[in-house]
Amino acid sequence: MSHLQRLPELWLWRASFFQGEGVMSYQPPFRADIVGSFLRPAALKQARTAFQQGAIDAAALRAVEDREIRQVVAQQEALGLRVVTDGEFRRAWWHFDFLEHLNGVTGYQGEQGIQFQGVQTSAKQVRIDGKVGFNPAHPMIEHFRYLNSVATVTPKMTIPSPSVLHFRNAGKIDSGVYPSLEGFFSDLADAYRDVVQAFYQAGCRYLQLDDTVWAYLCSNRELEAAQARGLDTDNLQAIYAEVINHALADKPDDLHVSLHVCRGNFRSTWISEGGYEPVAETLFGKVGVDAWFLEYDSDRAGSFDPLRFIPEGHQQAVLGLITTKVGTLEKPEAVRARLEEACRFVAKDQLCLSPQCGFASTEEGNNLAEQAQWEKLRLTLDIAERFWGRG
């Protein structure tokens, strides 16, 4: 029996549905899309603890990871999603696990973690102590290859955006390596250019850059905190846009790259507040990605007005109207009303729907049950199908 025959009947009629009402298309982003991370299953958490305690070796841990990734991919496909991720099951963090495997970047345990609303992360940090560059042996290239091998729909790889390495770590750049930031940003852009090509060569056709920094640039409090750290924030929008655009300069036409903007996601809490207006003209008008995944599940994100800066054309705004921070399901009619409101500022054909963030940006995960996680995704699919129609 083929894979398609094994999937629920619901998937079969969903498979013809995506961009454009009544039009079959399989190009990302999809009308019902996902951000990336999933709650870690108990077996995976137990295996990781056992590995840290020396009770099992790396090969045994990888076997558990492989099994749980196969399962979470199958669950996503069974729901009817046209895109799947590995749930970030091989990571403890959404960003550090990737960044510390770049050349010139070292992970270490600092004195304190990142402060969220009422809770603090563990003290993991990174510093830049060498020339930044892409490491051809970066483990996440192989992580994607495995995901690609077990997926029958589009596999998406999620990695931190280059701006993430700079914003909170500017004070941890070795001045002996980089006497000026100009050299650092040049190497960072080149490194990510190589990253993009490496994932493409590994078979990736849907790559997502996760980025909290654009949201921090919308927050007066975060800007003041950055300035207190000695960071010149005046030109950061232009610098980050240039770095991302350089990284994508050689992007093949069939590689779709999205930028996910998040205000923080740790144990159902957040960091920043503020609408997109302060960055909208640069973010939507000058950053050359194919889509923006935008957090819109609370008042912290402001109004849809900044979407007016999205140019007409192929670029998509994927609206994160379904929260991943609590398990309570949104009312479909309320979400559809918000989609209609967004259509006042950007064409309906340039909109998609997704959860606001991943369900577990770190291995601890958000405060909701696994069943609620899947119900949220089912709701996302159902609303999208009713709003854009079936193929």
N, C-alpha and C positions, 0 to 999 in steps of 0.2 A: 504494500500500500504506500502511495506517495505521501510526502509530508503534507501537501495541501489536503489530501483526503483525510489525514488524521486530525486536521484542525476543525474546530467547531464550524457548523454551517454559517454562523454569524460572520466568521472571518472571511468566508468565500465571497460574500457580497460586499464586504468592506474592502476587499483587495482591489477592487476597481475604482475606489474612491480616493481622490486627492485634489489636485489643483484645478479649480474651475468646476462649475456645476455641470454634471453630466459628462465630464471629460476625464478619460483615464490618463493618469500621470504618476510617475514614480520618482520624481525629483524632490529632494529635500528643500526646505523643511516641509513637513507634512501637515495637513489641516489639523490633525490631532498628533501632537509631537510630545516628546519628553525631554527633560533636562539632563538626566543621566544617572544619578546615584539611587540605590535602593537600600532599604533596611537590611542589615547583615543577618542572615539566618543564624540560629543558635549553634548549629554544627560548625559554621565558619568561625564564629566567635570562640568556641571551645578549642578549635584547632589552632587559632592564632595564639590563644593563651598558652596552650601546650607547647607551641614552638618557642615562645618567649621564655618559657620555663625550662627549655631544653628537653622536654619529654618526647618530642618528635623532631625530625629533621626537615630541611627545606623541601625535599622531595615529597614527603608525606603531606606537608602543608599545601604544596602545589596541587597534589591530587585532590584534596578537599576543595580547594579553590576551583579547579577545573570542573568538578562535579556540580558545585553550587552555581557556577556560571552557566553551565549547560541548562540547569533547571530554571534559572531566572530568565534566560533567553527564551526557553520554551514557554514560560508563563506569559511573557510579553507577546510572543507570537500568537499564543492561544487567545489572548484578548482581542486580537485583530490589529495590533499596532504594525505600522509599516516600517518602523525603526526600532532597533534594540540597542542596548548597551550591555556591558558586563556588570553593571551595577556598581562599578568601582570597587569590586569585591577584593581586589588584590592590594588595595590602599588603606592606609589609616586616615589620610587627609586627602582632600580634593586637590591640593596644590603642592604641599611639601614633597610628597612622594615623587612627583615629576621633577620639580625644580632641583632637588638635591642630586639628581643624576645627570644634570648638565655639567659640562666641564667648567671648572672655576667656581662651583657652588658647593658648599659644605653644609650638611645638616648637623645640628647640635642641640643639646638641651640647655635652654636659657634659664633665667631666674624666674620668669613669670610668663604666662600664656597671653592669649588675646582676650581682651575684656569684651564680653557681650552684655546684654541687658540682664544683670543679676547673676551671671555665671561666667566663669573663665575657663578657657581651654587648657590643656596641658601645655608645658613650656617648650614645646618643639619650636625651633627657629632655623633659619638659614642665614649664611653670610657669604659674601662674594670675596674670595681670597685668591682668585686666579683669573686668567683671561676667560671670559664667558664664551662658550662654544657648544655646539651639539656633539654629543658623544654617540658615535655610530652603534655602540653597544648598549644604548639606552634600553632598559628592560621593557618599557611600555610599547616599543615597536613589536616585540614578541607578544605582549599582552593583546595588542590589536589583532595580530595574526591568529591567535587562538579564538578570539571572538568571531573573527571572519569565518573561521572554519566550522563554527557551530551554528551560525545564523543563516536563515534562508530568506530573510528580508534585509533591508539596509542596515548594516552595523555602523553605529556612530561612536567615534572616539572623542572623549572629553579631556582637555588639558587646560592648565591655567594660562591666562593671557600673559604676554610679556610684561605688561605694566605691573602685574602682581609681584614680580621679582623686585621691582624698584620701590614702589610707594612706601611700604613699611620697612624696607631694608636699606634705604639710601644711606643710613648712618652705619651700615655694616659692610660698606664697600671699601676694600683695602686701598688706601690712597697711594700706596706704593705701586699697586697694579694699575689703578686708574687715577692719575693726578687730576683729571677733569672728567666730568660726566659725559662729555661729547664722545669720548672713546668708549665708554661703557655702553651708551645707547647704540652706537654703531655696531659693536660686537653682539649686543643683545638682539638687534634686528637681524643680523646675519645668522645668528644661531637659530632663531625661529624660522628663518627662510629655509635653513637646512632641515629643521624639524618638519615643516610642511611637506617638503619633498620626500623625506624619509617615510612618513606615513603614507603618502601617495604611492610610493614604490612598493610599500607593503600591502597595497590593495585598498587603502582607505579612500572613500569618496564622500564622506560626511565627517567633517572635523569641527569640533566646537571649542572655542576659547572661552573659558569661564573667567569672569572679570568683576571683582567687587569694587575696583578702583573708580570706575566711572560713576558709581553710586556715591562713593566717598566724596567725589568732586562736587556732588550736589548737596552735601551736608556742611553747613557752616561749622558745626562742632568738629567734624573730622578734618576740615580744612585748617581750623585753628590748632588742632592737635598736631597736624603735620607741620605747620609753621613753627610750633613750639619745639619740634624735633630738629628744626633748622632747615626744613625743606622749602625751597622756592616753588610755590604752587602756581605762579602766574602763567607759565607757559606749558604746564603739564598736559593740557588737552591736546595742543598742537604736537607736542613731542610724542605722546602715546599714539596719536593717530598716525604720525609718520612712521613710527616703529612697526605698527601693525601693517600698514600699507606696504612697507618694504618687505616684511615677512611674506606677504601675499603677492608680491610683484611677479613671481613666476608661477603662480597658481594655475594648474591646468583647468580648462573650461569645465571638465566633468568632476572637479572637486568642489564641493559645496561647503563653505565655511560660515559658521554662525558665531555670534558673540553674545554670550549670556551675561547680563548685568544683574547683579544680586546685591542686596543690602545686608548680607550676612545670614548665615543659616547654621546654627549649632544648638542642638538640643531644643529646637523649636523657639529659639530666641534670635535676635538680630543685633546689628551694630548701628547702621546709619538710617537717617530719615531725610526726606526731601524729594520733590518731584524732579523730573528730567530736564526741566527748562534751562538750568545753567549750562548744561552740556549738549543740549539737543542739536544745535546748529552744527557743531563739530561731529558729534557721535553719529548722527543720521545723514549729515550732508557730506562728510569728508572721510569717513572710515569705510573702506571698500570691502565690506563683508557682504555675503548673500542674504543674511538674516540677522535680526536682533531678537534674542529671547529677553523679554522685559517683565520684571516683577511688577504685578499689578493686583495683588491680592489684598491690599490694605490701603488705608489713607496715607501711609508713609510714602507711597509712590507718587502721590499727586494725581493730577488729571491727565486726560488723553491729549490735551492741547499740544504738547511738544511733538506729537506724531505728525504734525503738519510739515515738519522739516524732512520727512522721508520722501525722497524723490519718486515720481511716478516711474514705474518700470518693474523689473523682476524682483527687487529686494523686498523681503518679507518682514513684518513685525509679528512675532509669535508672542501673544499676550498671555502672561502667567496669571490667569484669573482664578485658578484652582489652588488653594493654599496647600502646602505640604507640612505646615507647622502643627495643625490639629486634625483629628480624624473626622470631625463633623463635616458632612457633605453639603456642598453648596446647593442652592436651589437652582435648577436648570433655567427657569425663566429669568432669574436675576442675572445669571451669566450671559444669557442671550441678549438681555437688555443692554448689558455693558458692551457686548460686541457691536450691537447696533449703534451705540453711542460712539464707539471708536471709529465707525465708518464715516462719521462726520469729518474726520481729519485725515484718513487714509483709505484708499479704495478697498472694498471688501475682498477683492481678489488678491490683495497684498497682506491679508491678515491670516493668522493661524492661531491655534489655541494649545496651551500646555499647562501643566502644573507650574506654579510660580518658581520652584527650585527643585533640587533633588530631595529625596527623602532622607538622605544620610550623607551630608557633605563631609562628615567625619565618621569613623567607625562606630561612634556612640549612637548615632542616629537621632532622628526627631522623636517627639513623644506621641506616637500613634502606633496602632497595631498593624501588623503586616496585612491583615484583611482590609483595613481601612486604606492602606496604600493601593491595593488593587481596585478597590471600589472607586477611589479617586481617578484612577486611569480609565476605568470603564465609563465613569461620568464624563470625562474629557472626550472620549470617543463618541459617546451618545450625543453630547451637545454639538460637537463639530459636525456630525452627520446630519443633524437636523438643521443646523445653521447654513451649511454650504450645499447640502443635498447629497444624494447617492450617485455613484457613477453608473 
